[in-house]
Amino acid sequence: MAGILSGLARFGLGKLENMELYEAPKKEEAGTDGKPAPAVVQEQDFLFDKSCTCPICDKEFKNRTVKVGKAKLSGSDLDLRPRYEQIDLLKYDIIMCPYCGYAALSRFFKFVTSPQAKNIKKTISATFEPQKETKEVYTYDEALERYKLALANAIVKQSKASEKAYICLKTAWLLRGKAERLDKNLPDYEEQKKLCEEEETEFLHNALDGFLAARQSESFPMCGMDEPTVDYLIAVTAMRFEQYDVSSRLIAGVLQSASNPRMKDKARDLKEMVMARMKEKSAVRK
């Protein structure tokens, strides 16, 4: 857990950095032929300010939100991380109240019980430094701070393991996106890339732990995902950490399921990858 919540000091919440995660251009320029050059689509063109009301302090604020249907999906990673053209939607999936410090993934933001609100006011809001939201777009570092604040809130309000695991998974995806878009001309490019990869690994490991715990104690759907999708995600992540027994067992369950043909197809490919890696590991031992 060391460092997983680092950066919260900027919000006045440095004391929360060591918490435990789980219990146990718009201008047109003339072209060379004298005609206006085609307008370049920029990140802010996908965004708008949406009015939100904080369930903790009841204050209204504006939150940068992606326009529905504006971004075009170009594909996904093995672990289902979505890729969009010209914008990384992951940067805008956290809603943060700039007044009291309450933050959560957009799908969870409105759902807070009275005891949870009390804990947030006592542990987060009491020392939170109000923020001025003036940015048109978020950098990866700014988005990462928002994710860590959301994770801190989830820990404080004692959210379900699945919610904390989902935040960790999306934070790992965000770090992957940051690493992919690092300027290779930076003098410390290799160092920054390595740091991103190390932090991504840490968040993925926590996501795996959380989803495994949630699978034992929670019902489906989980974070909007059905059982085959969650099991596939666990299997992919377990394979990354060479937990092939866990991965193989869950893949078998997905293949037997008839409720999600898409995950079934992906599980077939994943099964081959797991078997290949197991053979490689066995060969190395010999």
C-alpha positions in Angstrom: 0.0 0.0 0.0 3.0 2.3 0.3 2.5 5.2 -2.0 -0.8 4.1 -3.5 -2.6 7.3 -2.1 0.5 9.6 -2.4 -0.4 13.0 -3.7 -3.4 13.7 -1.4 -1.4 16.3 0.5 -2.3 18.8 -2.2 -5.9 18.6 -1.0 -4.8 19.0 2.7 -5.3 15.3 3.3 -1.7 14.1 3.7 -2.6 12.2 6.8 -4.7 9.8 4.7 -1.9 8.7 2.4 -1.1 5.6 4.4 -4.6 4.3 4.9 -5.2 0.6 4.4 -7.3 -0.2 1.3 -9.1 -3.4 2.4 -10.3 -4.6 5.7 -8.2 -7.4 6.5 -8.0 24.5 -31.4 -10.9 26.3 -32.1 -9.2 28.9 -34.4 -8.9 28.1 -38.1 -5.6 28.8 -39.7 -5.1 29.4 -43.4 -3.5 26.5 -45.4 -0.8 26.9 -48.0 -3.4 27.3 -50.7 -5.0 30.2 -48.9 -8.0 28.2 -47.8 -8.8 27.6 -44.1 -7.2 24.4 -42.8 -9.6 21.8 -41.5 -10.4 22.4 -37.8 -8.3 20.2 -35.5 -10.4 18.3 -32.9 -9.1 19.0 -29.4 -9.8 17.3 -26.1 -11.9 20.1 -24.8 -14.3 19.6 -27.8 -15.4 16.3 -26.2 -16.2 17.9 -22.9 -18.9 20.1 -21.2 -19.6 21.3 -17.7 -22.3 19.3 -16.0 -24.0 20.6 -12.9 -23.8 18.3 -9.9 -25.1 18.5 -6.3 -22.8 17.0 -3.6 -24.6 14.4 -1.4 -22.3 15.3 1.4 -22.4 19.1 1.6 -25.4 19.8 -0.7 -23.4 22.4 -2.6 -23.8 22.7 -6.4 -20.7 22.6 -8.7 -19.7 22.1 -12.3 -17.9 18.8 -13.3 -16.1 18.3 -16.6 -18.0 15.5 -18.4 -17.6 13.8 -21.7 -20.4 14.4 -24.2 -22.4 11.2 -24.8 -21.6 9.6 -28.1 -18.9 12.1 -29.0 -15.9 9.9 -28.4 -15.3 7.0 -30.8 -14.2 3.6 -29.4 -11.1 2.3 -31.2 -10.6 -0.9 -29.3 -9.7 -2.4 -25.9 -6.8 -4.1 -24.1 -6.7 -7.7 -23.0 -8.1 -6.6 -19.6 -10.9 -4.7 -21.2 -9.4 -1.2 -20.8 -11.3 0.9 -23.4 -9.4 2.9 -26.0 -10.9 6.0 -27.6 -9.8 8.1 -30.5 -8.3 11.6 -29.5 -9.3 11.4 -25.8 -8.9 9.2 -22.8 -12.3 9.0 -21.2 -10.8 7.5 -18.0 -9.5 11.0 -17.1 -13.1 12.3 -16.6 -14.8 9.4 -14.7 -14.3 10.9 -11.3 -16.7 13.4 -9.9 -15.1 15.5 -7.1 -16.8 18.1 -5.0 -14.4 21.1 -4.8 -15.9 22.3 -1.5 -15.9 19.3 0.8 -13.6 16.8 -0.9 -16.1 14.0 -1.6 -15.1 12.1 -4.7 -16.2 8.9 -6.4 -16.5 7.2 -9.7 -19.5 8.7 -11.6 -21.6 5.5 -11.2 -21.2 5.6 -7.4 -21.2 9.4 -6.7 -24.9 9.8 -5.6 -25.1 6.7 -3.5 -24.0 7.6 0.1 -25.6 6.5 3.3 -25.9 8.7 6.4 -23.1 6.9 8.3 -20.8 7.1 5.2 -21.5 10.8 4.9 -20.6 11.3 8.6 -17.3 9.5 8.1 -16.4 11.6 5.1 -17.2 14.9 6.9 -15.1 13.8 9.8 -12.1 12.4 8.0 -12.1 14.1 4.6 -14.0 17.4 4.7 -12.6 18.5 8.1 -9.2 19.2 6.6 -9.9 19.3 2.9 -8.6 22.5 1.1 -11.3 23.8 -1.3 -10.2 23.7 -4.9 -10.9 26.1 -7.8 -12.1 24.1 -10.9 -10.8 26.2 -13.8 -9.2 23.6 -16.1 -10.7 22.9 -19.5 -8.9 19.6 -19.6 -7.1 17.4 -17.0 -3.6 16.2 -17.3 -2.9 12.6 -16.4 -1.3 13.7 -13.1 -4.4 15.8 -12.3 -6.7 12.9 -13.1 -4.6 10.5 -11.0 -5.0 12.8 -8.0 -8.7 12.7 -8.4 -8.7 8.9 -8.6 -6.6 8.7 -5.4 -9.0 11.1 -3.7 -11.9 8.9 -4.7 -10.1 5.8 -3.4 -9.5 7.6 -0.1 -13.2 8.4 0.1 -14.1 4.8 -0.6 -11.8 3.6 2.2 -13.2 6.2 4.6 -16.8 5.4 3.9 -16.1 1.6 4.1 -17.3 0.9 0.5 -17.8 -2.6 -0.8 -14.6 -4.4 -1.9 -15.8 -4.3 -5.5 -16.1 -0.5 -5.5 -12.5 -0.1 -4.2 -11.3 -2.8 -6.6 -12.9 -1.1 -9.6 -11.3 2.3 -8.6 -7.9 0.5 -8.4 -8.5 -1.2 -11.8 -9.4 2.1 -13.5 -6.5 3.9 -11.9 -4.2 1.2 -13.3 -5.7 1.8 -16.7 -5.2 5.5 -16.3 -1.5 5.0 -15.5 -1.1 2.8 -18.6 -2.5 5.6 -20.7 -0.1 8.1 -19.1 2.8 5.8 -19.9 1.7 5.4 -23.5 1.5 9.2 -24.0 4.8 10.2 -22.3 7.0 12.4 -24.4 9.9 10.1 -25.5 12.1 13.2 -25.8 12.0 13.9 -22.1 15.4 13.5 -20.4 13.9 11.3 -17.7 11.5 9.4 -20.1 12.7 5.9 -19.1 12.5 6.7 -15.4 9.0 8.2 -15.7 7.8 5.2 -17.7 9.1 2.8 -15.2 7.4 4.6 -12.3 4.1 4.5 -14.2 4.5 0.8 -14.8 5.4 0.1 -11.2 2.4 2.1 -9.9 0.1 0.4 -12.5 1.2 -3.0 -11.2 0.5 -2.0 -7.6 -3.0 -0.9 -8.4 -3.7 -4.0 -10.5 -2.6 -6.2 -7.6 -5.0 -4.3 -5.3 -7.7 -4.6 -7.9 -7.2 -8.4 -8.0 -7.3 -8.7 -4.2 -10.5 -6.7 -4.1 -12.4 -8.5 -6.8 -11.4 -11.9 -5.3 -12.8 -10.8 -2.0 -15.9 -9.3 -3.6 -16.6 -12.5 -5.5 -16.9 -14.3 -2.2 -19.2 -11.9 -0.5 -21.1 -9.8 -3.0 -23.8 -10.5 -5.5 -24.0 -9.7 -9.2 -24.1 -7.4 -11.1 -20.9 -5.9 -9.6 -20.0 -2.4 -10.6 -22.4 -2.8 -13.6 -20.6 -6.0 -14.7 -22.1 -9.5 -14.9 -20.4 -12.6 -13.4 -18.6 -13.7 -16.7 -17.1 -10.2 -17.1 -15.8 -10.0 -13.5 -14.4 -13.5 -13.7 -12.7 -12.8 -17.0 -11.2 -9.6 -15.5 -9.9 -11.6 -12.5 -8.5 -14.3 -14.7 -6.6 -11.8 -16.9 -5.2 -10.0 -13.9 -4.3 -13.3 -12.1 -2.4 -14.4 -15.2 -0.3 -11.2 -15.0 0.8 -12.2 -11.5 1.4 -15.8 -12.5 -1.6 -17.1 -10.4 -2.4 -19.6 -13.1 -4.5 -21.8 -10.9 -6.9 -18.9 -10.2 -6.9 -17.8 -13.8 -7.6 -21.3 -15.2 -10.4 -22.0 -12.7 -12.3 -18.8 -13.6 -11.7 -19.2 -17.3 -13.4 -22.6 -17.1 -16.4 -21.0 -15.5 -16.7 -18.3 -18.2 -16.5 -20.9 -20.9 -19.4 -22.9 -19.3 -21.5 -19.7 -19.1 -24.1 -19.1 -21.8 -25.1 -15.6 -20.7 -22.2 -13.6 -22.3 -20.9 -14.9 -25.7 -18.4 -12.0 -26.0 -16.7 -12.9 -22.7 -16.8 -16.6 -23.7 -14.9 -15.8 -26.9 -12.3 -13.8 -25.1 -11.9 -16.5 -22.5 -11.0 -19.0 -25.2 -8.1 -16.8 -26.3 -7.1 -16.2 -22.7 -7.1 -20.0 -22.0 -4.5 -20.5 -24.8 -2.3 -17.7 -23.4 -2.4 -19.1 -19.9 -1.5 -22.6 -21.1 1.4 -21.2 -23.1 2.7 -19.3 -20.2 2.4 -22.3 -17.9 4.4 -24.3 -20.4 7.1 -21.6 -20.6 7.3 -21.5 -16.8 7.6 -25.3 -16.6 10.4 -25.3 -19.3 12.4 -22.7 -17.4 12.2 -24.8 -14.2 13.6 -27.8 -16.1 
